[in-house]
Amino acid sequence: MTHPLSDPAVVDALADDLRAADYTTDGVAGLLGAEAGAAFSRGSWWSALRATDRATPERQALAILVRLFLLGAEESRDRAAQAMPTAGVDALVANHVLEVTREGALRAALDIRPHGDGVRDFLVVSDLDAAVRPGAVARDHVLGIGSASVTLAHAVVRAPVRRALDLGTGCGIQALHLDGHCDAIVGTDTNARALALAAATARLNSMSWDLRPGSLFEPVAGERFDLIVSNPPFVVGTGALDYEYRDSGMAGDSLSEKLIRQARDHLEPGGTAQIMANWIVRDGQDWQDRVRGWLVDTGLHAWVVQREFADPISYVSLWTSDAGEPPEEAARRGGLWLDWFADQDIAGIGMGMVTLRAPRNDESRPPDQVLEEITGADEGLTGPEVAAFFARREYLHDTGDDQLLAARLSTAPVFLEEQSLPGPEGWQTVGAAVRRPGGPGAVLGVDEVSRALLAGCRGEVPLGMLVDLLASVHGVDGDALAEAALPVVREAIGRGILYEAE
């Protein structure tokens, strides 16, 4: 079988039909309405189907497209032709966009859906997931827009760059977002079907990417990039290659390790790599020690954030259910998987984001590598936060204590949070912290002196003067207070709670 949408003329005609029907994020939202749209996003489809049944005549084409490509419904040949007159039903069947049922009706053979980034609207081509089509997905199944791909897209630094690499491009979702700020984009994948669907995604959106087959960095040997992004098949397993979207064919977490160890050879000076990764956590071991070992000798600055930790049963259940296998097959495969975890003494799997930064040519500081766990639902990484994190780390390295004491610092908008317990004299404060809303890991424990210091940082007087004032108020030596305060100040700057005023 040829790959879907291999005829460029059919892709262009389909793009015309989708645009004519207003098959966009706003168009679909307007058709479904707020309540049905919200229910659909939670996995409840009946209200969305009801909304398409009630579509006005001018929205009939849009309703048919939604029913086919988003809801998995069957449509008659006449209705499909009504929605896609330019492409034509026969050409869409021949290009494996639609397929004919035994009863002669038509249904979607691909998932084609609108996707927006708040500024632009895209169309994304992928395979239908197990929730739409019964049975297990194919070995070369191409994932669509999932939670991991959205997480990565939110975290990517969007500074304009010359060359970007999307390693493991899949359906091309990361490349879509890269197109707005990168002059040239190379996308790689081991899955030939994924490259075909990525090519269709690019053409539907009037984009052009350099798509290459191959594993890891093999397709770009000897090349360097300003930005590398990767949502690879990082699933930790036995090394079996059951499904290409999740399995690398490498045992354990060796795929994640190799990506991190090899990234330096493909980054331009000052370049950034942002990689979704999983890592093994064994009984009695700290996950940070394992990932830190991968960073040794890379010479890269790094920010590694563990967002989740899953026990073996939860982890295996997630990936077996995702494949849509029958219960008996899922139980068999899951049992083998859990046995392997037990043999390897694996307590669980850490999941998160690894951001790497290559030193610039003019840098002399040693690699600065921070590994931490940040699990708050409102503390997801964003591109601006990632860029600011590395800028703050560089500032801290370049700014000595005397310079810091001479600087005028300001406190970012923060909340003071206190924990109190009832006591003989009423509520007694037992702990306090300041938190910068929306900042990942942007929380700092404070005592009476440090909270007063933060309150006084308004960008008006040097830090050293504030320390002297506090020392006078509390009757302590100014130099001793400065020595005690500076580590707290540096931690606050690193968390984006304090910054040097312009």
C-alpha positions as CSV (number, residue, x, y, z in Angstrom):
1,M,0.0,0.0,0.0
2,T,1.3,3.5,-0.8
3,H,1.4,5.9,2.0
4,P,-1.6,8.2,2.6
5,L,-1.9,11.5,0.8
6,S,1.0,10.7,-1.5
7,D,-0.5,12.8,-4.3
8,P,0.3,16.5,-3.8
9,A,-2.6,17.6,-6.0
10,V,-5.0,15.8,-3.7
11,V,-3.4,17.4,-0.6
12,D,-3.8,20.8,-2.2
13,A,-7.4,20.1,-3.2
14,L,-8.3,18.8,0.3
15,A,-6.7,21.9,1.8
16,D,-9.0,24.1,-0.4
17,D,-12.1,22.1,0.8
18,L,-11.2,22.3,4.5
19,R,-10.6,26.1,4.3
20,A,-13.8,26.7,2.4
21,A,-15.8,24.9,5.1
22,D,-14.0,26.9,7.9
23,Y,-12.5,23.7,9.3
24,T,-10.5,25.6,11.9
25,T,-10.3,25.7,15.7
26,D,-12.7,28.6,15.8
27,G,-15.0,27.1,13.2
28,V,-15.3,23.8,15.0
29,A,-15.8,25.6,18.4
30,G,-18.5,27.7,16.9
31,L,-20.3,24.7,15.4
32,L,-20.3,22.6,18.6
33,G,-20.9,25.4,21.1
34,A,-19.2,25.9,24.4
35,E,-20.9,23.2,26.4
36,A,-20.7,20.4,23.7
37,G,-17.2,21.5,22.8
38,A,-16.1,21.2,26.5
39,A,-17.8,17.8,26.8
40,F,-16.0,16.6,23.6
41,S,-12.7,17.7,25.0
42,R,-13.4,15.5,28.0
43,G,-14.1,12.5,25.8
44,S,-17.9,12.7,25.7
45,W,-18.9,12.7,22.0
46,W,-22.7,12.3,21.9
47,S,-23.4,16.0,22.5
48,A,-20.9,16.9,19.7
49,L,-22.7,14.5,17.3
50,R,-26.0,16.2,18.3
51,A,-24.5,19.6,17.5
52,T,-23.5,18.4,14.0
53,D,-27.1,17.0,13.5
54,R,-28.5,20.5,14.2
55,A,-26.1,22.4,12.0
56,T,-27.5,25.1,9.7
57,P,-27.4,24.6,5.9
58,E,-24.5,27.0,5.6
59,R,-22.5,24.9,8.1
60,Q,-23.4,21.5,6.6
61,A,-20.0,21.0,5.0
62,L,-18.2,21.8,8.3
63,A,-20.6,19.4,10.2
64,I,-19.8,16.6,7.8
65,L,-16.0,17.1,8.2
66,V,-16.3,17.1,12.0
67,R,-18.4,13.9,11.9
68,L,-15.9,12.2,9.7
69,F,-12.5,13.3,11.0
70,L,-13.1,14.1,14.7
71,L,-16.0,11.9,15.7
72,G,-15.4,8.8,13.6
73,A,-19.0,8.8,12.2
74,E,-19.9,7.2,8.8
75,E,-21.3,9.4,6.0
76,S,-22.9,8.7,2.7
77,R,-20.9,9.2,-0.5
78,D,-23.2,12.1,-1.5
79,R,-22.6,13.9,1.8
80,A,-18.9,13.4,1.7
81,A,-18.8,14.7,-1.8
82,Q,-20.8,17.7,-0.6
83,A,-18.1,18.5,2.0
84,M,-15.1,17.9,-0.2
85,P,-16.0,18.7,-3.8
86,T,-12.6,19.9,-4.9
87,A,-10.7,16.8,-3.8
88,G,-13.4,14.4,-4.7
89,V,-14.4,11.2,-3.0
90,D,-12.7,8.8,-5.4
91,A,-9.3,10.6,-5.0
92,L,-9.6,10.7,-1.2
93,V,-10.3,6.9,-1.1
94,A,-7.4,6.3,-3.4
95,N,-5.2,8.4,-1.2
96,H,-6.4,6.5,2.0
97,V,-8.0,9.6,3.5
98,L,-11.5,7.9,3.4
99,E,-12.4,4.2,3.2
100,V,-15.5,2.4,2.1
101,T,-17.4,0.3,4.7
102,R,-19.1,-3.0,3.8
103,E,-22.4,-1.2,3.6
104,G,-21.0,1.3,1.1
105,A,-20.8,4.3,3.4
106,L,-17.6,6.3,3.9
107,R,-15.6,6.9,7.0
108,A,-12.3,8.5,7.8
109,A,-9.1,6.5,7.4
110,L,-7.0,9.4,8.9
111,D,-7.4,11.9,11.7
112,I,-7.3,15.4,10.3
113,R,-7.9,18.1,12.8
114,P,-7.5,21.8,13.4
115,H,-4.9,22.9,16.0
116,G,-4.0,26.4,17.1
117,D,-1.3,28.1,19.0
118,G,-3.2,31.2,19.9
119,V,-1.9,33.1,17.0
120,R,-2.1,30.8,14.0
121,D,-4.4,27.9,12.9
122,F,-3.0,24.6,11.6
123,L,-4.2,21.3,10.2
124,V,-2.6,18.1,11.6
125,V,-2.7,14.7,9.9
126,S,-2.3,11.6,12.0
127,D,-3.7,8.1,12.4
128,L,-7.0,7.5,14.1
129,D,-6.5,6.5,17.7
130,A,-7.9,3.5,19.5
131,A,-10.9,5.5,20.9
132,V,-12.2,6.0,17.3
133,R,-11.3,2.7,15.6
134,P,-11.8,-0.6,17.4
135,G,-8.9,-3.0,17.9
136,A,-5.2,-2.4,18.5
137,V,-3.5,0.3,16.5
138,A,-1.0,-0.7,13.8
139,R,2.7,-1.3,14.4
140,D,3.5,1.9,12.4
141,H,0.7,3.9,14.0
142,V,1.3,7.7,13.9
143,L,0.2,9.5,17.0
144,G,-1.7,12.8,16.7
145,I,-1.8,15.7,19.2
146,G,-1.1,14.2,22.6
147,S,-0.3,15.5,26.1
148,A,3.4,15.0,25.6
149,S,3.5,16.8,22.3
150,V,1.5,19.7,23.7
151,T,3.7,19.9,26.8
152,L,6.8,20.1,24.6
153,A,5.3,22.7,22.3
154,H,4.5,24.9,25.3
155,A,8.1,24.6,26.7
156,V,10.0,25.3,23.6
157,V,11.9,28.6,23.6
158,R,10.5,30.6,20.6
159,A,13.5,32.9,19.9
160,P,14.1,33.2,16.2
161,V,16.9,30.8,15.0
162,R,18.4,29.8,11.7
163,R,18.2,25.9,11.8
164,A,16.1,23.6,13.9
165,L,15.9,19.8,14.2
166,D,12.7,18.0,15.1
167,L,14.0,14.5,16.0
168,G,11.2,12.0,16.0
169,T,8.8,14.3,14.2
170,G,5.9,11.9,14.0
171,C,2.9,13.7,12.4
172,G,4.9,17.0,12.5
173,I,3.3,18.8,15.4
174,Q,6.5,20.3,16.7
175,A,7.7,21.3,13.2
176,L,4.4,23.2,12.8
177,H,5.2,25.4,15.8
178,L,8.9,25.7,14.8
179,D,7.9,27.1,11.4
180,G,7.0,30.5,12.9
181,H,10.5,31.2,14.2
182,C,13.0,29.0,12.4
183,D,14.4,29.6,9.0
184,A,15.0,26.0,8.1
185,I,13.5,22.8,9.8
186,V,14.8,19.2,9.5
187,G,12.5,16.5,10.7
188,T,13.6,12.9,11.2
189,D,11.8,9.6,12.0
190,T,12.4,5.9,11.8
191,N,8.7,5.4,10.7
192,A,8.2,5.9,7.0
193,R,4.5,6.4,7.5
194,A,5.2,9.1,10.0
195,L,7.3,11.0,7.5
196,A,4.5,10.6,4.9
197,L,1.9,12.1,7.2
198,A,4.3,14.8,8.3
199,A,4.8,15.7,4.7
200,A,1.0,15.9,4.3
201,T,0.8,18.1,7.4
202,A,3.4,20.4,6.1
203,R,1.7,20.8,2.6
204,L,-1.7,21.3,4.1
205,N,-0.3,24.3,6.0
206,S,1.8,25.6,3.0
207,M,5.0,24.8,4.7
208,S,8.2,23.0,3.6
209,W,10.4,20.8,5.8
210,D,13.5,18.7,5.1
211,L,12.2,15.2,6.2
212,R,14.7,12.4,6.6
213,P,14.4,8.7,7.6
214,G,16.7,7.3,10.3
215,S,17.3,6.8,14.0
216,L,18.6,9.2,16.6
217,F,21.1,11.7,15.1
218,E,22.1,9.4,12.2
219,P,20.2,11.4,9.5
220,V,22.0,14.6,10.5
221,A,25.5,13.2,11.1
222,G,28.0,16.1,11.1
223,E,25.3,18.8,11.2
224,R,24.6,21.3,13.9
225,F,21.5,23.2,14.9
226,D,20.5,26.2,16.9
227,L,17.5,24.4,18.3
228,I,16.7,20.7,18.8
229,V,13.3,19.5,20.0
230,S,12.4,15.8,20.5
231,N,9.4,13.9,21.7
232,P,10.9,10.5,20.9
233,P,9.7,6.9,21.5
234,F,11.1,7.1,25.0
235,V,8.9,4.4,26.7
236,V,11.0,2.3,29.1
237,G,10.7,-1.4,28.2
238,T,12.3,-4.7,27.3
239,G,13.7,-3.5,24.0
240,A,10.8,-5.0,22.0
241,L,9.6,-3.0,19.0
242,D,5.8,-3.5,19.3
243,Y,4.7,0.0,18.3
244,E,7.0,2.5,16.6
245,Y,5.4,5.6,18.2
246,R,6.4,4.4,21.7
247,D,9.1,1.7,21.4
248,S,12.6,2.5,20.3
249,G,13.9,-1.1,20.2
250,M,16.4,-0.1,22.9
251,A,16.1,-1.7,26.3
252,G,15.4,0.4,29.4
253,D,15.9,4.1,29.2
254,S,18.9,3.9,26.8
255,L,17.2,6.0,24.1
256,S,16.8,9.0,26.5
257,E,20.4,8.5,27.6
258,K,21.8,8.4,24.1
259,L,19.9,11.5,23.0
260,I,21.2,13.5,26.0
261,R,24.8,12.3,25.6
262,Q,24.9,13.0,21.9
263,A,23.1,16.3,21.8
264,R,26.3,18.3,22.3
265,D,27.7,17.1,19.0
266,H,24.8,18.6,17.1
267,L,24.3,22.0,18.9
268,E,25.7,25.2,17.7
269,P,27.4,27.4,20.4
270,G,24.6,28.8,22.5
271,G,22.1,26.3,21.0
272,T,19.3,24.7,22.9
273,A,18.0,21.1,23.0
274,Q,14.6,20.3,24.6
275,I,13.9,16.6,25.0
276,M,10.9,14.7,26.5
277,A,12.4,11.8,28.4
278,N,11.7,8.9,30.7
279,W,14.2,7.4,33.2
280,I,14.4,4.3,35.4
281,V,14.2,4.8,39.1
282,R,15.5,1.7,41.0
283,D,14.8,0.8,44.7
284,G,16.9,2.9,47.0
285,Q,18.3,5.2,44.3
286,D,17.7,8.9,43.6
287,W,16.5,9.6,40.1
288,Q,18.7,12.6,40.0
289,D,21.8,10.5,40.2
290,R,20.9,8.5,37.2
291,V,20.1,11.5,34.9
292,R,23.1,13.4,36.3
293,G,25.3,10.5,35.1
294,W,24.1,11.0,31.6
295,L,25.1,14.7,31.7
296,V,28.7,14.0,32.8
297,D,31.3,15.0,30.3
298,T,28.7,16.7,28.0
299,G,29.9,20.1,28.9
300,L,26.3,21.3,28.6
301,H,24.3,23.5,30.9
302,A,21.1,21.7,31.9
303,W,17.7,22.0,33.5
304,V,16.1,18.6,34.2
305,V,12.6,18.6,35.6
306,Q,10.8,15.5,36.7
307,R,7.1,16.2,36.3
308,E,5.7,12.8,37.2
309,F,6.7,9.5,38.8
310,A,4.7,6.3,37.9
311,D,4.9,2.9,39.6
312,P,5.3,-0.1,37.3
313,I,1.7,-1.1,37.1
314,S,0.5,2.5,36.4
315,Y,3.2,3.0,33.8
316,V,2.5,-0.3,32.0
317,S,-1.3,0.2,32.2
318,L,-0.9,3.6,30.6
319,W,0.9,2.3,27.5
320,T,-1.1,-0.9,27.1
321,S,-4.4,0.9,27.2
322,D,-3.0,3.6,24.7
323,A,-2.5,0.8,22.1
324,G,-6.1,-0.3,22.3
325,E,-5.2,-4.0,22.6
326,P,-7.9,-6.6,23.6
327,P,-7.8,-7.3,27.4
328,E,-6.3,-10.7,27.0
329,E,-3.4,-9.4,24.9
330,A,-2.9,-6.4,27.1
331,A,-2.7,-8.7,30.1
332,R,-0.2,-11.0,28.4
333,R,2.0,-8.2,27.2
334,G,1.7,-6.2,30.4
335,G,2.6,-9.2,32.5
336,L,5.8,-9.8,30.6
337,W,6.6,-6.1,30.9
338,L,6.0,-6.1,34.7
339,D,8.2,-9.3,35.0
340,W,11.0,-7.5,33.3
341,F,10.6,-4.5,35.6
342,A,10.8,-6.8,38.6
343,D,13.9,-8.5,37.2
344,Q,15.6,-5.1,36.7
345,D,14.6,-4.0,40.3
346,I,12.7,-1.0,38.9
347,A,10.6,0.8,41.4
348,G,9.1,3.2,38.9
349,I,9.6,5.5,36.0
350,G,10.4,9.2,36.1
351,M,8.9,11.4,33.4
352,G,9.9,14.9,32.5
353,M,11.7,17.4,30.4
354,V,15.4,17.8,29.8
355,T,16.6,21.2,28.5
356,L,20.2,21.5,27.4
357,R,22.1,24.6,26.5
358,A,25.5,24.6,24.7
359,P,28.0,27.2,26.0
360,R,28.7,30.2,23.8
361,N,32.1,30.6,22.3
362,D,32.9,33.4,24.7
363,E,31.7,31.5,27.9
364,S,34.2,30.4,30.5
365,R,31.8,29.1,33.2
366,P,31.6,25.4,34.1
367,P,28.5,23.4,33.2
368,D,25.6,24.5,35.3
369,Q,23.2,21.6,35.8
370,V,20.1,21.8,37.9
371,L,17.9,18.7,38.5
372,E,14.6,19.1,40.4
373,E,11.1,17.7,40.8
374,I,8.3,20.2,39.9
375,T,4.9,18.5,39.9
376,G,2.4,21.3,40.4
377,A,-0.5,21.4,37.8
378,D,0.0,25.1,37.4
379,E,3.8,24.9,37.2
380,G,4.3,23.5,33.7
381,L,7.3,24.7,31.7
382,T,6.8,27.4,29.2
383,G,9.2,28.8,26.6
384,P,9.6,32.2,28.3
385,E,10.2,30.5,31.7
386,V,12.8,28.2,30.2
387,A,14.6,31.1,28.6
388,A,14.5,33.1,31.8
389,F,15.8,30.2,33.9
390,F,19.0,30.0,31.8
391,A,19.4,33.8,31.8
392,R,19.1,33.9,35.6
393,R,21.7,31.2,36.0
394,E,24.1,33.1,33.8
395,Y,23.5,36.3,35.8
396,L,24.2,34.5,39.1
397,H,27.5,33.2,37.8
398,D,28.6,36.5,36.4
399,T,27.6,38.6,39.4
400,G,29.8,38.4,42.5
401,D,28.6,39.0,46.0
402,D,30.0,42.6,46.1
403,Q,28.2,43.4,42.8
404,L,25.0,41.9,44.2
405,L,25.1,43.9,47.4
406,A,25.6,47.1,45.2
407,A,22.6,46.1,43.0
408,R,19.1,47.5,43.3
409,L,16.8,44.5,43.4
410,S,13.1,44.3,42.9
411,T,10.7,41.6,44.0
412,A,8.5,40.0,41.3
413,P,4.7,39.8,42.0
414,V,4.5,37.1,44.6
415,F,2.2,35.7,47.2
416,L,3.2,35.2,50.8
417,E,1.8,31.9,52.0
418,E,1.8,31.0,55.7
419,Q,1.1,27.7,57.5
420,S,-0.4,28.0,60.9
421,L,-1.4,25.6,63.7
422,P,-3.8,26.3,66.6
423,G,-2.1,26.8,69.9
424,P,-2.7,28.1,73.4
425,E,-2.6,31.7,72.2
426,G,-4.5,31.1,69.0
427,W,-3.1,30.5,65.5
428,Q,0.7,30.2,65.5
429,T,2.7,30.5,62.3
430,V,4.9,27.4,61.8
431,G,6.1,28.1,58.2
432,A,6.0,30.7,55.4
433,A,7.0,30.8,51.8
434,V,6.7,33.3,48.9
435,R,5.5,31.9,45.6
436,R,5.6,33.5,42.1
437,P,2.4,32.4,40.4
438,G,2.9,30.5,37.1
439,G,6.6,30.1,37.7
440,P,7.7,26.4,37.8
441,G,9.4,25.8,41.1
442,A,9.2,29.5,41.9
443,V,8.7,29.1,45.7
444,L,11.0,30.1,48.5
445,G,10.8,29.4,52.2
446,V,11.2,32.6,54.3
447,D,11.7,33.6,57.9
448,E,11.0,36.9,59.5
449,V,14.2,38.6,58.2
450,S,14.1,37.2,54.6
451,R,10.4,38.2,54.2
452,A,11.2,41.7,55.4
453,L,14.2,41.8,53.0
454,L,12.0,40.7,50.0
455,A,9.4,43.3,51.0
456,G,12.0,46.0,50.9
457,C,13.4,45.1,47.5
458,R,11.6,47.7,45.4
459,G,14.5,48.7,43.1
460,E,15.1,51.9,45.0
461,V,18.2,51.3,47.2
462,P,21.1,48.8,46.9
463,L,20.7,45.4,48.5
464,G,23.6,46.1,50.9
465,M,21.8,49.2,52.3
466,L,18.7,47.1,53.0
467,V,20.8,44.5,54.8
468,D,22.4,47.1,57.0
469,L,18.9,48.6,57.8
470,L,17.6,45.1,58.8
471,A,20.7,44.4,60.8
472,S,20.2,47.6,62.8
473,V,16.5,46.8,63.4
474,H,17.3,43.3,64.7
475,G,20.5,44.3,66.5
476,V,22.8,42.0,64.6
477,D,26.1,42.5,62.8
478,G,25.6,43.8,59.2
479,D,28.4,41.6,57.7
480,A,27.1,38.5,59.4
481,L,23.6,39.2,58.2
482,A,24.8,39.8,54.6
483,E,26.7,36.5,54.7
484,A,23.5,34.7,55.8
485,A,21.3,36.6,53.4
486,L,23.2,36.3,50.2
487,P,22.5,32.5,49.6
488,V,18.8,33.3,50.1
489,V,19.0,36.2,47.7
490,R,20.7,34.1,45.1
491,E,18.1,31.4,45.5
492,A,15.4,34.0,45.1
493,I,17.0,35.3,41.9
494,G,17.4,31.8,40.5
495,R,13.6,31.3,41.1
496,G,12.7,34.5,39.4
497,I,11.4,35.9,42.7
498,L,14.1,38.7,42.8
499,Y,15.6,40.5,39.8
500,E,17.9,43.4,39.2
501,A,15.9,46.5,38.5
502,E,16.7,48.4,35.3
